[in-house]
Amino acid sequence: MRLRALVLSLTAAVALLAVPTAAAGPPAGPAPAVAAAPAAPAAFTHPGVLVGTAQLDFVRTRVQAGAQPWKGAYDQMMASPYASLTRAPKPRAIVECGSSSNPNLGCTDERQDAVAAYTQALAWYLTRDARHAKKAIEIMDAWSAVIQDHTNSNAPLQTGWAGSSWPRAAELIKYTYTGGWPNAGRFATMLRNVYLPEVSGGAALTKNGNWELIMTEAAIGIAVHLEDRAAYDRAVATYLGRVPAYIYLTSDGALPKPPPNSSVDTRDEIVKYWQGQSTFADGLSQETCRDFGHTGWGLAAAVHTAETSRLQGQDLYPRVSERLRHALGLHTRYENGAAVPSWLCGGSVKLGLGPVTEVGYNALHHRLGIGMTNTGVYTEGRRPAGTDNYFVSWETLTHAANPN
């Protein structure tokens, strides 16, 4: 994969969402490069991919006390097929995924086995039942013994989906389970040789932004597990270039920022890339007028990456919080039933944001004290958030009102 490590600056916006005027003015042009992103931590924190020890200790005490919403979320997870102790992994040497996973040769199996490994690892930590740790190891070992490559047009995205869940599971098992994992090194080699080259540096510039954000989430998680500082820095640089090109703020100017180093640099090209949307408002996403489902994936990956950076002592939230809070607020406003104005996607949007707001709501509202009424109504009204069966899993359990 080609590596791209250009970095864009992030600027803050202070106005709440308002109906905008039509965008006008000269082409945005390529965004200038700014100072390099902060370096990777001198010493990585483990477990430290999306969830950390203090977070999970908080969850464990809440579940044991029968407190809500954690107990309900825990029961939901434990009742899912992903937590079953009889689950059998289905590894493949070559996972072939075409557009919309057609053909689907191992795509669903891989994604769901990765979710299952993470689920079993969470179950181990919360219950201290070693059977769950052993099941997580069984699933990870099955894949690390077999997989060689991802092929066809969806290979980068597929690698990102599965590659986001694998290091979460591996971190919990390697650093909290004392029963041993003889093939931990082989699993790390799988991440380095099969996954990291596909996701490191981001996606093709003309792809919708959820691709690159999901791949970047996978890349930063893998970098943490491998303690690969160069890979970590590449992931952060890609992230800081893509988030401003995915979520618009009025402080960006008349037009959204283009993807770094791309040819999307005229007004017509930007409007086309933004699904035909020509009027821009705080929090609008590059995929809003495509559908809220793909937008939700992009927002989830953006938040997950920031959450991992926070666990590593290199908090990216201050650089993206304005974009994230406006994006979450805009999309949950319409999910909550607000009328869609005519300026937005021709007056019609395709809802279905999914269980993607819990981590961002906790980080921005509970930790940082940012008012997020729409996001709060959406998040709290849909608890417990389960899994999307791709890479978003059990986030009410792990992140609801979690102070750590």
N, C-alpha and C positions, 0 to 999 in steps of 0.2 A: 504494500500500500504506500502511496505517496504521503509524505508527512507535511502537514501544514501547521505552522505554529505562529501565526500572526495574531497580534493582540489589539483589540480596540478598547478605547476608554469607555467607561460607563458614566453617564451624568444623571443627576437626581432631578426628579420632577416633584412638585409639591401640590399641584392642583388635583382635586378629586375628579373622577370621570364626568365629563360634560359632553353634550352634543357639539361636535366640532363643525368648522366650516370646511369646505372642500379644499384639498391640498392643491397648491400651485407652486410655481417657482421653478428654478433651474434644476437640472438633474442633480441627484445627491452626490454622485461621484464616489470613488473609492474612499473609504474611511482611512484617516492617517494612522500610522502605527504610533504607539505610545510606549512608555517605559515597560520593561519586561515584567511579567507577572512575578509575584513573590515566589521564592524558591521553595521546593518541597521541604518538608520538615527534616531536620537533621536526624531525628529518630522517630520512626513511625509508631503510632499508637495502635495496639491490638487488644481485642477486636476493635476495628475502626472503619468498617464499611457500612454506612447507613445507620447502624446501631452500635452502641458501645456498652460497656459493662455497667456504668451508672444508670443508663436508661433502662436496661433490662432488669437490673436489681429493683428499680422503682416499680416496674411492671410486675415483677414477681411478688412483691409485697402487696400490691393492689389486688392481684388475682387471688392470692391466698386469703386476703381479707374479704373476698367476695364483692369488692367494690366495682361499681359501674362507671364507665363503659368497658373497663378492662376485662372483667369476668365474662361478660357476654361475648366480647371479641375473642377471648381465649376459647370459650366453648365452641364458637363458630369455627375457629381454626382446627381444633382437635376433632371436630365432627367431619371435617373435609377429607376427601380421598387422599389429599397430600400428606396428611398426618398418619395414614394407615401404616401399621407395622407389617402388613402383608404386601405392600406395594412392590412391584417388580420393575426395575429400570429397563428401558428399551434403547440401548445405545446403538449407534451406527458409525461406521467408518467415515462415510461421506453423507453429510446432510445437504440435500438439494432442495432449495426453496426458490420458486419462481415468484413472479409478481402476485401479490395477495396469497402467497404460499401455494401457488399452483404451478408446477407440481409441489406436493407436500410429501417429501420423502424424508421423514424423520424430524420435520420442523416442529410439529406439535409435541411430539415425544420429547424432543430436546428441551424445549421451553418448559414443559410441564415437569420434567424430571429435575430441572434446575430449581423451579419453584418448590418442588417436593423436598429437595435437599435442604433448602433454606427453611422450609416449614419444619422439617424434622430437627434441624439444628436449634430452631427457636423452642420447639417442644422439649428438647433435651435440656436447654438452659432453664426453662421455667419449671420443669418437673423433676429434674435430676434423674430421670429414668434413662439409664444407659442404653436401653433398646432403641431409643430414638437417635442417639448419637451413632450407634452402629448402623442404623438404617441410612442415615445421612452419608456415612462413610461408604456403605455399599453402593449407593447411587453414584456418588462422585467417583469411586473406584471403577465402576462399570464403564463410565464414559471416558475416563482418562486412559483406560486400557485399550480403547477402540478408536476414538474419533481422530480423523486426520485432516478434514477440511470441510468448509462450507462452499457450496457452488450455486450457480445460477444468479438471477438478477437481484434477489432479495438477500443474498449472502451477507452483506454488511449489516443490514438491519437485524437479521436473524442472529448473527453473532453478537450484536449488541443486546438483544433481548435476553438471550441465555447468559451472556457474559456479565450482565448486571446482577443476576441472582447467584451465580456460582461463587464469586468471592465472598459474598455475605455469609453463605453457608460455611465455606472453608475457614473464614476467620473465626467463627464461633467454635467450630470443632477443634481446630488446631490450637487455639489459645484458651479454651475453657474445659475441654474434655481430657481427662488424665488417663483414660484407658488405652491410649495409643492409636496412632494412625500411620501404619507402616508405609503406605503409598502416598503420603502427603507430598513428597518430592515429585512423584510422577504427576500428581494433579497440578502442581505448580508449573511443571514443564508443559503440560497441556495448555494452561492459560498463556504461557509465554509464547509457545510456538504455533498454536492453532487460533487463539482468540486475539491476542494483543496486536499482531500485525494487521488484522482485518479492521480493528476499531481505532487504532492509534492514528491520530491526525485528522480524524473526521471523515465525512462522506463526500461524495461528488457535490460540487457547489450548487448544481441546479436541482438537487433533490430537496424535497420538503424538509423543513428544519427539524422535525421530530427525529429524523434519521440521525443527524449528526449529534443531537443532544443525547439520544439513547446510547449511541456508540461512545460518546464521551463519558457518560456515566459508567459504562462497562470499563472503559480504559482507566479511569481513576481508581475504581475498585480493584482492578487487577494490579495496577501499579502499587497500591497500598499492600496487597497481599504478597507481592513479589519484592516489596521494598525497593522498587525501581524508581529512583529519583528523577531520572531523565524522562521516563514515561509519564510520571506524575506531572512534571512541568509541561510536557506537550499537551496533556489533557487539560490542564488549567488554561493554557494559552488558547487552545481551540475553543474552550468554553467561553472565555471572555470575549472572543470574537463573534461567537454564534448567538449568545443570548441577546445582545443588542440588535442583531439582525432578525430575531424571532419575535421579540416583544417591542412594540413601539411606545415611545414617550414623546410628548409634544416638544420637549426640549431637544429632540433629535433634529428638528427642523420640519420643513414642509413634507418631507418624504422619509420613509423608514431607511435605516442603514442597510446597505447591501451586504450580503455575505462577504467575508474578507477575501480579497484577491479574486473576486468573481467578475464576470462580464455583465452582471445584473447591475447596471450603473446609469441607466437612463430612466426617465419617468415612466415611459411605456413598458419597459422591461420590468421595473419594480411593481407596477400595477398588475401586470400579468403574473408575476411571481407571487403576489399577494392575492391570488385567486380572483383578480378583477376588481378588488376593492380600491377605490380611488380617494376615499375620505378616511382620514386616520385620526384615532383618538387614543388617549392613554390606555394601555393594556391590550390593545388590539394585537392579535397574533398573526403571523404570516399564514397560518392555516385556519383562522377563525371562519372564513367564508368557505372553506372546504367542508369541515365538520368539526364539532366539538370533541369527538372521540380522539382523532389524531392530535388535535391541539392539547388535549389532556395528557397524552403521552409525552409531548414535548415539555409541558409544564412540569410533569412529574419528574422527568429526567433532570430538568434544570434544578429543581429543588433537591433531589437526591444527591446530585453532585455537590451542591453547596453544603448539604448536611454532612457528607463525608469529609469535606474540607474543614468543617468546624471541628469534627472529631479529631482531625489531624493537627489542630492548633493553628490552622491557616484559614481563617473564617472568610469565605467569599460572600456571605450574606450582605455585608455593607455595600458591596459593589453591585448587587443585583436586586436588593430588597424592593426598591421602588418599582422596578419592572414586574417583579413577581407579584407584589401586592395588588398592583393595578390589573394585571392579567387575571389573577384569581378573582378579583372583584368583578371585573367586566363579565366574565363567562358565567360565574355563579349567579349574577344578577338575572340573566336570561334563563338559566336553569331553574331559578326560583319563581319564574312566571312573569317577569316584566315583559311588556310589549316591546317587540323589536322595531326600532325606528327605521324609517325608509332609507336613511343614509347607510345603514349597516347591512351589507350583503343583500342589497335590494329589498330589505324588509323581511327577510326570511333566513333563519339559521337552522342547521341540523344539530339538535341537542344530543346529549349523551356523553357528558364530560367524564363520567366514570369515577372510581374510588381514589381520586388522585390529589385531594386537597388537604388531607389530614397532616402530612408532614409540614407543608408550607404554612398552614394555619397555626400549627403549634409554634413553629420557628418565629413567624412574624408577629402573631398576635400574643401568644402566651409568653414567649421569651423576650421579644423586643417591644411589646406593648403597643403595637400598631392597631388602630381600630379597623376591623374587617367585618362589617355587619353582614354583607351578602355571603361572604365566604363562611362565616360562622353559621348562618342559617342553613346553608347547603351542607356543610360538614356534619354538624350536630344532628341534623334531621335525617341523615342517611347512615348513621352508625348502627352496627359496627361495619366499617369498610372491610370487605373481604379481599379477594384477589381478582385481577382481570385475566388471570391465566397466562399472562405474558411476562411481566416483570414488576408489577405493583402488587404487593401482598401484605395483608394483615396490619395495615398502618394505623388503625384505631388502637389495636393492641400495643403496638410499639411506640406510638408517638402522641396519642391523645393526652393533652394537658400534661405532657412530660417535661419537668423542669430541667432535666439533665441533657 
